[in-house]
Amino acid sequence: MILLKKLLNIRGFNNATSSIVAIFAGLLFGFIILLVSNPPQAVEGFIIILKGGFSTGGKGMGQVMYFATPLILTGLSVGFAFKTGLFNIGASGQFIMGAFAAVYIGVKWTFIPAPFHWMVALLAAAVVGGLWALIPGLLKAYLNVHEVISTIMMNYIGMYFANFMVKATVYDSRKALSMNVAESAVLPKGGLDKIFYNPIGSSGAVDLSTVNSGFYVALIVAVVMFIVLNKTTFGYELKACGFNQNASKFAGINEKRSVVMSMVIAGALSGLGGGLLYLSGASGRHIKAVDVLAAEGFNGIPVALLGLSNPIGIIFSAIFISYITLGGNYLQTLDFVPEIIDIIIACIIYFSAFALLFRNILPRLLKWRTDAAEIKNEGEDE
Amino acid sequence: MDYVIEMLNITKEFPGIIANDNITLQLKKGEIHALLGENGAGKSTLMSVLFGLYIPEKGLIKKEGQEVKINDPNAANALGIGMVHQHFKLVHNFTVLQNIILGVETTHNGLLRMDAARDKVVALSQRYGLSVDPDALIQDITVGMQQRVEILKMLYRDNEILIFDEPTAVLTPQEIEELMKIMRDLAAEGKSILFITHKLNEIKAVADRCTVLRKGRLVGTIDVATTAKEEMSEMMVGRKVDFAVEKADSIPTEPALEVRELTVGGRHNTKKSVKDVSFTVRKGEIVCIAGIDGNGQSELVYALTGLQPIEKGHIFINGKDVTNYSIRKRNAEGMSHIPEDRHKHGLVLDYSLEENLVLKCYYTPAFQKNGFLKFQKINEYADCLIGKYDIRSGQGAKTITRSMSGGNQQKAIVAREIDLDPEILIAVQPTRGLDVGAIEYIHKQLIAQRDEGKAVLLISLELEEVMNVSDRILVIYEGEIVGELDPKTATFQEIGLYMAGGKRDERSEAI
């Protein structure tokens, strides 16, 4: 018990524990819904969810990483903004605008030499995502318009604008999807194709996972964000503004510029996420150009919450949420209505996002327990 | 001896600190009992326990010999315990009467019945000499009157035990005298009063007994009449304290800060908060701006430090026009600022102590290289300041500032601002809410700055501080400098008159 108490005093350990407890709570809640909706297959279904990406072998794990990639970025986007005192609810809009920019350049700008094509496309995705967040940033800094409202509105503007632009420029009307990007704009596999595949028969043919070096990019960006936030004067300024804008101004920090920079960086992260997801060749995702906000953007919120806005934590929480979501897809092999599957997965994800709550409750609960035990012991001594 | 309230062996812990360690306080009926202690000594915690805001880990509370449980302020209220908080809890656009009955409204069929309440309030205010107009809006009456409303609130609820949390901090000398009289009257009527304060003079003036706390522990309870002031302060601080601020005559040299015809707009474009103010602070002198709260001091300081735009006028540091400089550039020219509101402007409360200590110099080559912070250097610097300025905290440089006591938070700000080695130090109420030990310390720091040939501009509401520390006094009234006085010759009454707008110099160009 004393050891546990000591461990709880270490912040990192406490944070990780609370996230894990939150995940368990989420899973438990998901299981209850499984039980209610389809009692006979509940246990079987729960196992499928737990097996998640593993259900389909090497390719499945690759897919987990492929879908985790944009979540890491949108999670970083929301988490970074949160650390600097802003609520970026606009990850969806920034994401889809970045995605469009990447796909447009991927399809149209074939004049760029091969090794640079995808890099330019990714860069454009980040820039456009950043620009999309610049507007709420400026509104917040100079006119005190709350960023929650302006980013939500920018989500819809972004969605409709991206759909319009996709249909006008890079639309494949036969498939009702955006066109495939040029070979040179597809992110290189980066060796991941050697690991994540399922062999087909014995002929040596393989069923390749879509995962590519975008996953590496996401990991590198997460580490960079960690360093920026925790090691640099820039991060020190941004966080100071997030905690106390008045004191930051007092200390001579340009607090308006900091707000704008935070939003732009958050937007660039989301936009980059869009680029990473859609620059993935024929087997990867394409922009559907339908009137639905990108789920990757909103899922950035639970990813950031579960990762407690820590860039390294966000890597793991994004992988977890991608894993669970894929597990949910495989539930269709049983008698579960697709809508119920969505509800179950959403419940697990959002329950898991209560990590913050657990972080606050857990030490208190344990302290209370140990105190009670001590008092009891004292009583016995007397 | 029967006590009306007894707090026996109270222990209250917070993470990393024992705020109250086995403290016993016994309050007799009809006495004025002072609670004295340094900042962070645990006075507020103890009173919060009595008022039901905190639940103690150990100890018990007895009322008239019966053990009672006080789990929230409502329970305290039911036991007849009332509190006047340091910052009043009043609704500003309600009338006095509405504020008094708020929470205990008398109703008939769901409709307010004010008549009985009004009669009771009028009767109470006559009985205790608390003259207020029941129909005046809170925002229109003076701070002293607002305090009377707070006292009436307690009396209206038939409270028998009245807690006053540093009630004199916001009052003018005249108002303080009135309050002292009111407190004596209340005690004479059989009310028991607990009086938290740092000011030994006030304890001497009204209190019967005094309980002294130090670092969360009980030092003792003494009889005020037979104990000397020096003895009390020694009990509180644990060492001898100099009351008279010792300082040599100032030797002012060339001007460090010059202000010329500075005008700052009001909040609603109605009245200017600062009107045409001109003055000079020279190196080697402490100039104090005295005045009652809300007469434009804050706006003047915001304008000087760049936190608020000005309408017209000029500001010079060492002869250089800095009127249009950013805050950082002003700092670089040698302006340091101990702000009025340490939580709003002074500190990033969620940052650690070391991060706060470099808040104004983190970008200098000493603490960063190529945009990366040198944590090792920051930590060493913080430890150095902590040692030099005796900043106490639970976990040293890594302590989250929010968890530190007010006095130590203030010390951290003072350390940061003075260690920047400023040309002109602007200190706004630097000792507000601090105990004698810390006040003495901060005054010494200000005078040391002066003796090193720095200029100090002190903005203070405390007349004693004004008289003791400054070399020149400028009195501000409704945004204008109405008089310049010499602390050696001026009297309290004279300054009080200027502060209240009753007297002004003939358009003194206070230079």
Boltz contact constraints between the chains, C-beta under 6 A:
constraints:
  - contact:
      token1: [A, 231]
      token2: [B, 372]
      max_distance: 6.0
  - contact:
      token1: [A, 232]
      token2: [B, 371]
      max_distance: 6.0
  - contact:
      token1: [A, 232]
      token2: [B, 372]
      max_distance: 6.0
  - contact:
      token1: [A, 233]
      token2: [B, 362]
      max_distance: 6.0
  - contact:
      token1: [A, 233]
      token2: [B, 363]
      max_distance: 6.0
  - contact:
      token1: [A, 233]
      token2: [B, 368]
      max_distance: 6.0
  - contact:
      token1: [A, 233]
      token2: [B, 371]
      max_distance: 6.0
  - contact:
      token1: [A, 233]
      token2: [B, 373]
      max_distance: 6.0
  - contact:
      token1: [A, 236]
      token2: [B, 362]
      max_distance: 6.0
  - contact:
      token1: [A, 240]
      token2: [B, 348]
      max_distance: 6.0
  - contact:
      token1: [A, 243]
      token2: [B, 348]
      max_distance: 6.0
  - contact:
      token1: [A, 243]
      token2: [B, 350]
      max_distance: 6.0
  - contact:
      token1: [A, 244]
      token2: [B, 348]
      max_distance: 6.0
  - contact:
      token1: [A, 246]
      token2: [B, 344]
      max_distance: 6.0
  - contact:
      token1: [A, 246]
      token2: [B, 345]
      max_distance: 6.0
  - contact:
      token1: [A, 247]
      token2: [B, 345]
      max_distance: 6.0
  - contact:
      token1: [A, 247]
      token2: [B, 348]
      max_distance: 6.0
  - contact:
      token1: [A, 250]
      token2: [B, 345]
      max_distance: 6.0
  - contact:
      token1: [A, 251]
      token2: [B, 359]
      max_distance: 6.0
  - contact:
      token1: [A, 251]
      token2: [B, 360]
      max_distance: 6.0
  - contact:
      token1: [A, 252]
      token2: [B, 327]
      max_distance: 6.0
  - contact:
      token1: [A, 252]
      token2: [B, 328]
      max_distance: 6.0
  - contact:
      token1: [A, 252]
      token2: [B, 331]
      max_distance: 6.0
